């Protein structure tokens, strides 16, 4: 299938590693112009070099940006607009919020999670919409979590703000479908990333178990019987964010190997 991405400009945020990196790599393989951002210049530059080497695609660029900073987001899009005119595909991605239950978290942590995991997506979307509207084309993917379908104990910040993301996605999808701007939320289940490894280690420490036992227990809950690979998640994102997707919008999808029992 031709995904028609060779003339598209794609921005993937928080893309120096993990799911963001995997997504950026898949777009680069398809010949898109890919823009990466994250907080760490050294890691980001290294990732761009790796993607260029793996894909032979020279059109891979980067700029540092902390998604929780309105100043840095403004600078990111000033660069994007000056160098590329805008973006056709926006992949909104950030690291997960602080873990904890309701009594564990102060106002500062709630506000930080709001800025990082919801308001940042609002700001990036606001920045790309004029270009997408002018071109009568756009694809926006909001990377979320399986908590959009089934709450995760001990992750109340994720449960709260990822739900807000779903509402944002549905509202944007309905408002901008007339401009051929399709907006969807996609969440990972147990994908083998640093974030999942961190959560597994926290669970092991809390329960007094080995990390191997925690992983085995988690895998037993997944019908496919294993954690997903970042590239497996990325390939789904690739299709839904491409011009090959012409009719799916406003949806909240989970890539989880069949783990969730929620309908």
N, C-alpha and C positions, 0 to 999 in steps of 0.2 A: 504494500500500500504506500502510495506517495503522500506524505504528510504535508507537502507544500510549505516547508519551513525555510527554504534557502534564501528567501528574500525578507525574512522576518527578524526583527530585533527583539530579543528575549532578555528580560532582567530577572535574575534569580537572587533573592536576598538570603542572607545567612548561609552562604554557599561555599565556604572554604572547606567544609567537611560534612560528613553525614548525609542526610537526605538531600540537602541543598546541593552538595557537590555531585551526588549521583544524578540529580535532575539536570544540572548544568551540563554534565558529560553527555547525557542522552541527546540534548538539544544540539550540542556541538557535533555529535556524530551525524545528525541530520543536515548539517550545513548551515544552521542558523547563525546569526551574529549574537553571541552570548555575552552578557554583562553580569559579572559576579560582584557581590559585596559581602563584607563581614567586618568584624571589629579589628582583626589582627592582620596587619599588612604582610608580615612574613609568611604566615600560613596561607593567606589569600594569594600572594604572588606565586608561591610554590604550587598551589592547586591549579592556577591558570597555566603554568608551565607544563604540568602533568597532562592537563586536558588537551593542550595544543599538541603535545607529543603523541598522545594516544589516538587523536582524531585527524591529525594533519590539517586541522582547521585553524587558520591564522587569525580568524575574526573572533577572538576571545579576549575580553578586557576586564579590568577590575577597578574598583574604588572602595576604600574603607568606609564603613558606615556602621554606627551603633543605632540599631532600629528604635531604641527607646529615646533617642535624642532628636527633637524636632529640628535643631540646628544642623545636625549631620545629615538628616534626611533631605533637608532643603538643599544642602551642598551636593548631595548625590544627584538629585534631579536637575540641578543647575548644570552639572557635568553631562548628564544623560542628554538633556535637551540641546546643549551647545555642541556636543560631539556627534549625536546620532539623530537629533530631531524629536525623539520620543521613543516609546517602546510599543510593540504590537502585542506582546505577551508578557504579563506580569505574574511571577510566581512569588507570592507572599509567604515568607518563611521566617521563623524566629526560633530560638532555643526555648525549651519549656520553662514555665515559671517555677518558682520555689515550691518544693514539696512540703506538705504539712496539713494538719487538720485545722478546724475552725479556731480553736483556742491557741494554736501555735503561732498565729500570724497577726502582726500589728498593722495599723493603717498604712505605714510606709511600704510594707510588702504588698498589700492590696493595690496601692497606687502604682507601684513599680510594675506589677503584673498587668495592670490595665494599660499602662503606657507601652509596654513591650509587646504584649500579646493580643491587643485589640486596637488601641489607638494608632499604633504604627501601621496597621493594615488600612485603616481609614485614611491616614495621611498619604500613603503610597498610592492608593486608589484614586484619591483626589488629584494627585499629581499626573497620573497617566490618562485620565478620562478625556481631557481636551484633544489630545492627539488621536486617541482611538475613535472619538466621535467624528473628528474631521476626516478620518480615513474610512469610516463606516466599517470598522473591523477592530475587534479586541478580544483577548482571552485573559481572564483573571482567575488564577487558582489560589485559594487560601488554604495553606497547609495547616492542619489542625491536629486532632488526636482522636483516638477511639472514644474519648470522653464525650464527644458530641452525640454518641448513641447510647453509651452506658457509663455512668459515673464510675470513677476509679477512686477507691478509698485512699485517703491520705494525699490526694491531689485536688483539694478544694478550689485552688486558684485556677487550675486547668478546667475543672468542671464548670466553673462560673464563666470564664471569659471565652472559652471555646464555644459555649452555647451562644454567647453574644455574637460570635463570628458567624454562626449558622444563620442567625437572624439578619445580619448584615448581608451575607451572601444572597439570601433569598430576596431581600429588598432590592439590592442592586440588580439582580438578574431580571426582575420584573420591570424595573425602571429603565434599563438600558438595552433590553432585547431589541427594541426598535432600531438601535444603532449597530446591530450585529455584534454586540459585546456580550459574550457569554461568561457567566461567573459561577464557579463551583467551589465547594469545599471538599478536600480530600484528606482523610486522616489515616495515620498508620496504626496498625496493631503492634504486635511484637516484632519490630524490625531490628536487625542487628546493628545498632548504632551506639555511639558513646552514651547517649542519653538513656537508652534502655539498659546498658551495662551499669550506669550509675544507679538507676532505680533498682536493679537487681541486687547490687551490692548493699544498698540501703535496706532492702527487704531481708537480706541475709544477716546483716548486723542486728536488725530489729528482732528477728526470730531466733537468733543464735544458730543459724544453719550455714553450711558451706554455700558458696556461690553456685557450685555445680548442682546442689540439691534444689536451689531456687530455680535455676534454669530448667532442670528436668521437670519440676512441677508445672512451670509455665508451658513448656512444650506439650505436656500431657493434656492441656486445656485447648490446644490448637488441633483441629481435625487433620490438617496437613502434617502435623507432627514435628514441626521445626519453626524456628524464627525465620522471618522473611529476610531477603537480601535487599539492600538499598536499591539496587538496579531493578529489582522486580517492582518495587513501589514506583520508581522513576518512570518506568515504561508506561504505566497507567496514566501518570500525570502527563507524559509526553503526548499521548493521543488526545486526551480531553482538552489540553491546552493548544492543540494544533488546529489549522484550518480544516483538517479532516473531520473534526467534530463540528457539525453544523446545527445540531438540534438539542443537545443536552445542556441545560442551564438551570441554575437554582438548586442543584442537587448537593447532598451531603453524603459522600461515599467513604467507606472504610476498607482499607486493604489489609486484611488480617488473617488470611489463611482459614477463614471460617470460625474464628475464635469467639466472636460475640454471639450471644443468644438472642439479643434484642432484634425485633423485626425491623 
